[in-house]
Amino acid sequence: MARVMLVNVGYFLLLVLISSGFLSYTLGQQQDDGGDDDDDTSVYIVTLKQPPFVHLFEEEELKQVRHRHQRAKYGQTTIFKPKLQPRNISKKRHGRGRPKRPPSIAQTHDSFLRKTLKGEKYIKLYSYDYLINGFAVFVSSQQAEKLSMRKEVANIVLDFSVRTATTYTPQFMGLPEGAWVKEGGFETAGEGIVIGLIDTGIDPNHPSFSDKDINSQHSYPSPKHFSGVCEVTPDFPSGSCNKKLVGARHFAQSAITRGIFNSSEDYASPFDGDGHGTHTASIAAGNHGVPVIVSNHSFGNASGIAPRAHISVYKALYKSFGGFAADVVAAIDQAAQDGVDILSLSITPNRKPPGVATFFNPIDMAILSAVKTGIFVVQAAGNTGPSPKSMSSFSPWIFTVGACSHDRVYSNSIILGNNVTIPGVGFASPTDDGKMYKMVSAFHALNNSTSVDKDMYVGECQDYENYDQELVSGNLMMCSYSVRFVLGLSTIKQALDVAKNLSAVGVVFYMDPYVLGFQINPTPMDMPGIIIPSSEDSKSLLKYYNSSIERDAITNDVVEFGAVAAIEGGLDANFSNKAPTVMYYSARGPDPEDNSFNDADILKPNLVAPGNSIWGAWSSASIDSTEFEGEKFAMMSGTSMAAPHVAGVAALIKQTYPNFSPSAIASALSTTALLNDNSGGPIMAQRTYPNPDQSLINATPFDMGSGFVNATAALDPGLIFDTSFEDYMSFLCGINGSDSVVFNYTGVDCSANNNSTISGFDLNLPSITVSTLNGTQVFKRWVRNIAGNETYNVGWSPPYGVSMKVSPTQFSIGMGETQVLSITLEATKNSSSSSFGRIGLFGKAGHVVNIPVSVIAKIILS
């Protein structure tokens, strides 16, 4: 997986979802002629018509099953050592006390394959029976066609890839004085809640995941409802898990079958060889008060959002190739069986799913089944913004998180001899106070045996043998930051080593004009240095430099370097930044309903959270970022970093309200979100790649969803919007042409029992999104009071081109009671441009409920 850290799209991972079952290699008998031609073999995910385990129960019955699904013996971590490495873990070996399932599902799959592909070669990777009834199999396209013709088969999908899309952010989110206080302090915040993460694994030796928390005298309990295991391999030995890290597995059968798994680089174990999984896990639930020391400099103490929550890791993404749907689906299914409370996915598909609607794909449908079991699922929005409809998380049962900034900035700058100061980035010490040093371009410091003709990349300072030390020694070396740095072909670390070998005082990186639209975060530097991320500022630097050099009139060689500068350093944080601001790379709505880019009546993203320049734990084995190689912490950006922030807050909500459904948690997060930044003004959104801070406009719900996560208020939301599994099924059945697809994935017959269907805007969500408003339409919402008796006043502001009325305008509601709201929208202008409004419910006891209203096309009916 090629991740470009500190760059535009941030960092991506690859995932997908469905259920795991036992892994078995099933090889059919080989005929003398060798069977079918397998030159076009690939992995397919096959769904059968027989319903999976979770659809054999009603939603309330499933909650009871889940409640009984507790370990017969707890207080210690179950250990399982797989016989084949690498391979999945058989469900036969999962903990004790599992609820009974339909017998021999995997054997039924084996029998079906043997009968259908009699005498032919194939490999069955996984059997799925918990969230989806089916299997992953390695077959040819002809064999896949043969499987699709069987009446038992509901759906067959080609396996596909997906991509992955905090010392200070707890303070920025107000946790120490707010949400943590409500939970009894950081010593108990999130305790008893298990957060599952589908990612690149974890470094179990990092202090962020120790159960020996030196900052707390309160020992970690064992989560009684969780039954996951800790896989043991040479890379992940016995004792890697503890009462903090309660589960760890890896899934890689699809990659192994394809022959692309590199065990020396990817680790056939839950161990994180990349760093991304360790980073996201620490954001969600890393221990409180862990010192962040990078390049021998202290950057404070780190804490996860729910520092006492437990972590269970399901590794399905890998450094060298990313990940595949079949493996990720197995990971998600296993997490659901293990009993995680929250599931965090810093992943998105590589493309919009084909078919009737974006919602009908193995990922989202498996998540729907997981939500039915009571698991709250949070997913990164994707790093494909800022274009409209760039959203990569689609379904209303998934809580989608975009990325925004926070107010801590590590500023660096360079003062030129012409009194111009240019801003930049870089965790670097300053040059000597008050002293200016000559600047020498790498192009002008070449020795006699080197020329640009021989090496066109000499400006990047990657090989010290190319340069004349006498010209560089005691001066600032100027290096070009080209796209090769983005691709990892050149590195900051190598340039610094070259500069040190040449006895340079420091390094100045200026931006190549062809590098546009990249988010460059501060990078550790073990000498004075700076990266100038702006191409315009880089041009100013070069203009000053070129105007200050003297050349020989005959040879045109540089004979005198006249440009001087001083680097101010970037080790100290500045907290004056206006924040939050929605980052340009954060994917935007409206939510695409299909591949034709028709709009869904669903609000996406749901929320934004800190995702830019986030400190997090780093794997000791990671070599993906040479700048942070060997460090215990790294700074990264992306919606991948935003999602675990919300997963942590969701854990705090689940701890406060153990009986909350996933939709209730989503409601608490949404209705309490902040609409203003730390200066009191509206939250702004970046709109362009180049110079993003010069293209700010007011953020809309398609930029930020309901707003910026407000952890403290989310623990006391007052009113809750509930949505059931049956509501989601009515919504799916209401999509044109969806009957067969719904049945294929869930076994639910849309035409049976006169099931009523609804549109997306009829779902009882804490928002109203209308893709096309024809004349006048009435929408219903109902709220449930989880607080004390309270009287609410109702206010609203309509979207442009729409008149709006809400009834009642005031209501009193007791604890546990419900209230229906009727919202009438009428188009007053013909328009295809999106417009936005808001409904506010203002309780006299202090609760405020915000409901964003978004209308895209407006049509006046004569």
N, C-alpha and C positions, 0 to 999 in steps of 0.2 A: 504494500500500500504506500503510495507516494504521498506523504503528507508534507505540505509546505508550512512549517510552523512560522508564526509571526507574519503571516501573509494574508492578503485579501480574504480568501475563502477560509482562512483559519486552518483548521485541521479536520480531516474527514476520517470516518471509520466506516466499515462496511457491516451491515447486519440485515437480518430478516427474521421472521418468526413463524412458529407453528409448534408442534409439540414434540417432545423427545420420546422415545420409547426405548425398547432396548435396541442397542446397536447389534446388528448381526450381518455378517457377510453371507449372502446367500448366492451361491454360484450354481446355476443350473447345469445339468449334464451337457457335456460337449459332444456334438455329433462328429462323425469322422470328417465331415467337410468343414469343420470349424465353426459352424453356426452362421448367424447373420453377419454381414459386413458391419464392423463396428467403428469404421473410420469417422462417423459422425456422432459417436456416442456422447452423451451428456447426462447431467443429472436432472431429473424431473421430480416435481412434488406432485403426488397423486392423492386426491381426496376421494374417499368413498362415500356412498350415500347413507350408510348406517351412521347414526349420530355418535359423536364422541361422548366421553364420560360426562363432561360438564352439562351437556344438553339432555341428559337423562333425568335431570332434576329441575324443578322450578327454582327461581332465584332465592326464595326464602329457605327452601329445603337445602340448597347448596351452601348457604350460610351456616346451617346447622351441621352439615357434613364437615365443613371447614372448621367449625368450632370443635368438633369431636376429634379432628385430625391433629391430635397432639402426641407428642412423643411419649411412649410408655415409660421411657427412662430418659431423664434429661439431667443436665449438669455436666455433661461431657460431650465432646464432639465425636460423631461417628466417623470412623476412618475406613476408607475403601481404597484398595490398590488394584487398579485394572490390570488384567493379565496381558492384554495387548496394548502397546504404546505406539502412537496415540490412538485412543478410541473412546467412545462414549461409555457411560456407565449403565449397566442394565438396571431396569426398574425392579428386577427381582431382588436387587441388593439394596434398594433404598430402605432406610430406617424401618422401624416397626410401627404397628398400629395403623397401617394404611387402610382406608375404606375399600370395601370390595368393589371390584370392577367387573365389567363383562368379561367372561373367561376367554383366555387364549386369543386376544386380538392380534398379537404379533404372529401367532401360528396361523391365524386366518389369513393374514397378509401373505405369509410364506406360501400357503396352499394356493391362494389366488394367483400368485406370480408363477408358481410351478405349472399350474393348469393352463394359464394364458400363454406363457412363453416356454412351453414344453420343449426340452431339448436345446434351448438357446442359452447363450451366455448373458448374464446380467449380475449386477451387484446391488443388493438392498442395503442402504446406508442406515436408515432409521425407520422404526415404526412409530407412528403418532396415534395416540388414542385419548389423550386428556383434553386438549383444546380443539384438536381437529382429528378426525378419524382418517388416517391415510399413511403414506410412507414416502420416503425419498429413495429413488432407485436410479442406478446408472445403466442406461440402455441406449440403443440407437434410435434414430427418429422413426424408423419403420416399426420398431417395437413399441415406441410411445404411441404411435397411431393405433397399433393393435390393442394396447391397453385402453385407449380412449373409446374404443368401440364396444367395450364390455359394459353391460347394463349396470354392473355394480359400481362403476366409476362415475363420480359426479363431476370431477374437474381434474385437469392435468395442466400443470404450469411448468415451463422451463425454469430451472433454478437460475437465480440472478443475484447480482452483487448489490450491496448498498454501501453507503459511505458514512463516515462519522462526521458528522457536521461540526486558601484565600486569606491572606493574612488580615485584610482590612474589610472585606465586603460584609462580614457580620456586623461590624460597627456601622457601616453605611446603611445597612438595612434595619438598624435600630434594635438588634437582638439583645445585647447585654443589658439594656435598661428596659426592654419590652418583653418580647416573646420568651426569652430565657428566664426572666424573672417569674413569668406566669407558670413556667414549668418547674420552678424550684431552683433555678440557676443552671449554669452550664453543666454542673455535676450530674444532673438528671435529665437534661434536655434531649428528648428522643429515646430515652431508655425503654427497652422492651419492644421497640419497633425494628423490623428487619427491612433494610433497603437492598433490593437486588439490582445489580448493574450488569448489563450486557455490554461488554467492552473488550479491551485487549488484555484483560487479566489484572493482576495486582502484584506488587512487591510486598510480601507478607512481613518482611523484616523492617519496614519503615516505621518509625515511632508513631506516625499518625494512626497506625492500626494495632498498636499494642493494647493488651487488656491490663497492663500494669501502668495505669495512668498516674504519673507522679503528681499531677495537679489536682487529684481528687483522692479523698480518703474513702470514697464510696466504691466498693468493688463492683465489677460488671456482673449482672445476673445472666442466666441462660434464658433465652426466649422460649417459653414453654410450647408455643404453637408451631415452632419451626422444626422441620425434620430433614433438612439438607445435610449433605456430607462434605467432608474435606478430602478431595482426591490427593493421593500420595504418589509422587513420582520422584526420580532423582533430583529434578529441578525444584520440586515442591515437597520437601521431606516431611515426615511425621512431625507434628508440633508447629507447623506453619500456621494452622488455624488456632483460634483461641476464643474467648467469650466475646471479643469484639468482632473479629473476622470469623463468622460462624459457618461459612460454607464457601467452597471453591471448586469449580469444575472447568473442564475445557471441552470444546466441540470442534472437530476439524475433519470429519469424515468426507465431506464434499471436496475439500481441498486435497486430502490424501488420495482420494479416488482419481482426481484429475492429475496427480503426479506433480503438484506444484508446492507441496508442503516441505519446507526446509527446517528440519528439526533443530539444527544448530543455531539458526537465527530466530525461528518462530517459537521455540520451546513447546514441546508436546506435553504441556502441563498448564495449570492456571497461572504460572509465573508470567509477569508482564515484561516482554522484551522490547516493548515500544515506549511506554511511559504514559500514554493517553488514559488508560484504564486506572492506573494509580492516581493520576491527576484528578479525574472526575470523582473517584471514590472519596478522596480526601475533601473535596469541595462539599459533597453531600453530608459526610459523617466522620471526617477526620477528627482525631482527638483535639481537645482544647489546649492551647498554650504550647504548641510545638515550635521551637525556635527555627526561624527561616534564615539560614546562613548560606549565601551563594558567593562564590569567589572570595571567601574569607571575610565577607561583609554581612553584618546583621541587618535584616529587613523586617524585624519584629517577630511576633509569634503568630502561628497559624491556628485556625479552628475551622472545623466543618460547621455547616449550618445546624445540623442536629448532632452535636459532638458525642452524645452518648448512645446514639442509635447503633444497631448492629449492621454488619455488612455481609452480603453473600454475593460472590462474584461468579459470573458465567462467561467464560472467555470464548468468544466466537469470532474475534477479529485478530488479525495477525499483521506483523510489521511488513512482511515481504509481499503480501498479495491482498490484504484487506480481509474480505469475508464473503460468504455465500449464504443464500437464503436458507438452504436446507439445514446448515449448521446453526444459524441464528434461531430459526424456528424451533429447533430442538432445545436450544438454550432457554428460550422463553417458556416453552412448555414445562421444562424441568423446574424453572423458577416458580411457576404456578403450583406445581405439585409439591414443591418444598415448603410452600406456605409463606413466601415473602409478602410483606404488606404494601410496599411501594416498589415499583419497577421503573428504573431510569434508563432511557435509551438515548444516548448521544449519537444517534444515527439517522440517516435518511436514505431512501432508495436512490439509485443512480438515475432513474428516469420515472416519469409519471406512469403509473400502472395502466396497461391497456384494458379495454373491455367496457362494460356498461357504465361503470363509474369508478373513480379512483379508490373508493372505499373497499371495493371487492378485490382484494389482493391478500396473499397469505399472511402478510405482516398484520394488516389492520384487522383481518377477521380472527386471527389468533388472539390479538389483543382484546377484541370484543369478548371472546370467551374468557380471557383472564379477568376482564372487568366484571363479568358476570359472577366470578368467584369472590369478588370483593377487593381485588387488587387495583390500586390507583396507579395509572401508567402515565408517565411524563416523557415527552419526546422533544428533541431539538427541532426547531423549525427548519433548519438548514442554513447554509452559508451562501445562498444563491441570490441574495438581494442586490440592489434595491428595486429591481423591476417588479411591477405588479404581477400577480399570479405566479410568483416564484416560489410559493410555498411547497414544502416537501413533506408535510405532515397533514393528513387530510381529514380524518374522521372525527365526529363529535364526541366519541367516547375516549379519545386520546387528548391529553392536556398538552398543548403545543406551546413551546417557550421560545421567544425571540431574544436577541442579545442587545444589551445597552451598556453604556459606560457607567463608571462611578466617579466620585470626585477626587480620587487619588491619582496623581500624575507624577511620573518621574521625569522631570524636565532636565534637559541638557542643552547647552548652547555653546557657540563659538563666537568670539569677539574678533573681528577682523581689524587690520591696521587702519582701515578707512573709517573706523568707528561704527561699522554696521554689525549688528548682532543677529546671528542666524540660529533659529531653534533647531534642535535635533533630539535624538534619543541615544541611549547607551548607558549601562551601569558602569560608569568609569570614574576614576578619580580625576581631579582637575590638574592642569599644568601648574607650575609654580605661580603663586599669587603675585599678580602685578607684572609678570614677565611675558613678553611676546616672543614667539619663536618663528623662525622662517618656515615656510611651507614649500615642500618639494614634491612635485607630481611624480608618480611612479614612471610615467612615460619619459620624464626628463632625468631619471636616475638610472637609466639602463647602462650596463657596462658595455665594453667594446664588442663583446661576442654576442650580444643580444640586440634584436631589433623587432619592431612591430611586425615586419614582414615574416619573421621566423615564428613569432608567437603573438597572435592578435589579442591574447588575453593578459598581456603583461601589466596592463593597468589595474588588474585585480589583486596584485601583490601576493601571489600564491607560491612563488619560488624565489628564495633569497639569492640564489645563484645568478639571477638575471640582473641584479642591481649592483651599483657601485657604492660600497659602504661609506666612502669618504663624502659622497654627496648627501647621504641620508643621515648620517650620524649627527646627533644633537639637534635634529630638525623634526618637524611634523611631516609625516609621509602621507601623501594624498592618494587614495585608492578609489577606483571606480566600483560602485555597487551595481552589478548588472543582473540580468535575468539568471545568470549562472548561479548566483547566490540563492535565488528563489528555488532553483531546481536542485540545490545541494551539490553542484559541481565545484563551486568555490565556497569557502567558508570564512566567516569573521575570525574564527580562532586561528586558522592558518595564516591569514593576513597579519594578525597580531604577532604570531610567532616569527614571521618574516621580519616585521618591523623591529622586534626585540633583537633578533640576530644581527640586524644592521645598525643597532644602537640608536634607533629613532627615539625621540622624546614622547611621541604619541602618533595616533593615526586619525585621519579625517576621511570618512567615506562619503563620497558625493554620489547622487543618484544618476544612473544612466538614463538618458531621456526616453529610452524605450521601455523602462520599467514604470508602468502606470497602474494605478488602482490596487496597490498593495498596502496592507496594514502591517507596518513594521513596529514590533514591540521593542522595548529596551532589551539590550543584549549584554550579558556579562562581558566585561573587558578588564583584563588584569594590568592595564596601563592606561594612561590618559587617552581618550578617544571619543569619537562622536560619529553617528550616522545621520546624515541630512536626508530625511525621507521625501522632501519636496523637490520635484524637478526644477521648479522655478527658483527656489532658494539655491539649488545646486548650480544653476546658471549664473546666479549672482556671485557665488563663490568663485566660479571659474573665470568670470569676467574680471573680477578684481585680481585674481592670480595672474592671468594672462597679460593684464595691463601693467603688471609690476615686474615682469621679467625682462632682462636685457639679453639681446642676442648678438652674436658676431655678425658683422655686416656682410662678411663673405661666405662663411659656412652656415650661417643661420643657427648655429648651436647656441644653447643657453649658456651665458657666461656669468649671469648674476640673478639670484632669486631674491626679489624685493618684497614679496608678499609675506606678511607676518600675521600671527593670530595667537589667541590664548583659548584653551578649552576650560569651561567653567565646571564641568563634572556633572554626573547625573545619579549620584547615590542617594540623595535626599529626596523624600517625597514632598509633593506640594498638594495641599488639600483645598485649593481655591477653585477647582474646576467646577463649572456649572454642569450639573448632572441630575438625573440620568438623561442621556441622549441615545436614541435608537441608532445603532451602528449601521453603516451603509451595507454591510455584507449580510445582515439579518434578513432572512426571507420574508416576503410580504404577501398579504392577501390581495384581492379576495381569493378564497379557497377554490381551486379549480375542481370542478365536479367530474370532468372527464378529459380525455386527450384532445378534445376539440376546444378546450379552454372555456367551456361554458361555466358559469359561476354557480357555486353551491350556496344554498341558503344557510351557511354555517360560518361563524366568525373564526378566522384564523389570522394571526396567532391568538392564543388565549391570553397571553401575558408576556411581559418582558422582564428580564432579570439581569444582574451583572454578568457580562460575558467577555468583556474586553480587558486585556492586561490583568489576568487573574493568576495569582500565585497558587500553586498546588503542589502536592507531593509528586516526586519523580522517581522512576524506577532506577535502581542502581545499575541495571544492565542496559539501559537505553542508550543507543548510539544514533537514534533518529535525529536528534538535534545535537550537533557537535558543540554548540555554544553552552549547553547545559549538561554535557556528558560528564558523568561522575558526580554530579550535584544531587542533593536530596530534594531540592525544590526547583521548579521551573515556572516561568510565566508564559501563559498561552492565551489565545483569544479565539472566540467562536461561539456559536450557539451550543456547541458541545459543553462549554463551560457554564452556560446559563441554565441548562436543563437540571443539572444536579443541585443548583441553588434551590430550585423549586421543589425538587425531590426531598431536600432536607426540611423545607418548611412544611411540606405535606406530612412528613414524619411527625413533626411537632403537633400538627392538627390531629393526626390519628392518635397520638398519645393522649391528647386532651379529650377527644371524642372517639373512643374505641369503636362505637357502633356506626360511625359515619360511613355511608356508602361512597364509592369513588366519585359519583356526581355531587355529593354533598361537599366533599373535600374541594372539588373543582369550583363549586359555587362559593365557598368561603374564600378561596384565593381570588376569584374574579370580582366579586361584589365589593371587596374591601380595597381593591387596587388603588394606588395613588395616581392622580392625573397631573400633578404639578411637580416641577423639579425642586432642587434645594434652594433656589432663589425665589420660589413662589410663583414663577411663571409657568406656562404650559410646557409639558415635555415636548422636546423637539426631535426631529428625525433627520439624519443625513440622507441626501438624495443622490449623490454621485460618488463615483470612485475617486477621481482626481479631486484633491482639495475638499474633502467631504465636509469639513467644518465651515466652509464658505457656501454651502448649499443647504442650510438648515431651513426647514419649514415646520409648522406645527404638526405633531404626530397625529395620525388618525387611527381609528381602531384597526385598520388594515396594516398599520405599522406596529402598533403596540398592544393590540387586543384590548382588554379592559383597562390596561395601564401597567404601572410598575408594581411588582410584588410588595405587599405590605404585611410582613410576617406577624407583627403584633396584633393588628386589627383582624387578621384572618383567624386568630384564636378566639375571637368574640364577634362573629359576623352578624348576630341578631337573627336574620332571616336566611333561609336556605331554599334553593331551587333543587328539587329532586328529579332525576330522570332514571327510569328503570330499563332493564334489558328488553322488556316487552315494548317499551317506547322506541328503542333503537330498531327493533325488528319491524315495527309498524312504519318507521321511517324508511328502512331499506326496502320493504315491500312496496312502498309508494313510488319508488324510482321506476320509470318506464322500462319495461323489458327485464326487470330484475327477478321475476318469480323463480325461474330455474336456477339463477345464480345463488339466490338466497337459500334455496333448498339444497343446492350442491354443497355449500359451505356449512350450513347449520342444521339441515334436516327439517327445517321449518317450512310448512306448506302455506304460502301466503294466501291461497284461496280457501283454505280450510276454516271452518268455524266462523265464517263471515268476518274474518279479521279486518278491522278498520285500518286504513293507511293514512299516513300524515306526511306533510312536507317538512323540510328541514326547519323552516321558520316556525313550525308548530311544536317542535321539541321544547320541553320545559327547561330551556337553557337560560343562563343569566345574561342573555344578549338577544337582540333581534336583528337578523340579517336577511334582507330581501333582495334577491337578484333582479327581480322585475316586479314593480308595483303597478298593477293594472287597476286604475281608478281608485276605489276604496276597498280596503281590506281590514279585517278585525283579527287581532292576535290575542291569545290567552296565555297568561302565565300564572302559576300559583306558587306561593311561598309558604314555608312552614317556619314557625317561630321556635327557636331553640333557646331563647333567653326568657326573661321575665315579661310580665304583662307590659305592653307598650303601645302608645299611639303614634302612628306615622302620618306625616303629611307627604303628599306626592307632588313633585314638580317635574317639569320636562322642558327640553328645548328641541324643536323639531329639526330634521335634516332640511337643507335648502331644497325648495321645490316640493315640499311635503307639508301638509297640515297634520297635526297630531293631537290626540285627546286620550287621556288616561282616566279610567274610572275604576274604583272611587278615587276621589282626590284626598280623602282622609279615611283612615280605618284604625280601629283598636283591635289588638290581637293578643290573646293569652298564650301562655307557654304551651307548646305542643299543638296549637291551633293552626289552621291554614287559612289563607286569604287568596281569592282569585282576583287577578288584575286583568282588565280588558283594555287593550291598546288599539285605537283606531288610527290608521294611516291613510291619507288621501293624497294622491298625486295632484299637484297644482300647476306643474310645468312639465312639458315633455322634455325629457333629458336622458342621456345615456351616461352622464358623469356621476360618479359616486358622491354622495353627500352623507353627512353624519349628524346625529343628534344624541340625546341622552335623557334617560329617565332617572330621577333621584328619589329614593324613599328615605325620608328624614325622621328618625325616631326621636321622641322627646327624652329618651334615656341616653341618647348619644349615638345610637347606631345609625350608620349611613350606608345605604345600599345603592350602588351605581350600576346602571344597565345601559350599555352602549346600544345605539340604534343606527344601523347602516342600511342605506337604500342605494342600489346601483342604478338600474334603469327605471325611469318614471314615465308612465303613459296615462294621459288624461282620456277618460272614456266619455264620449259625447252622448 
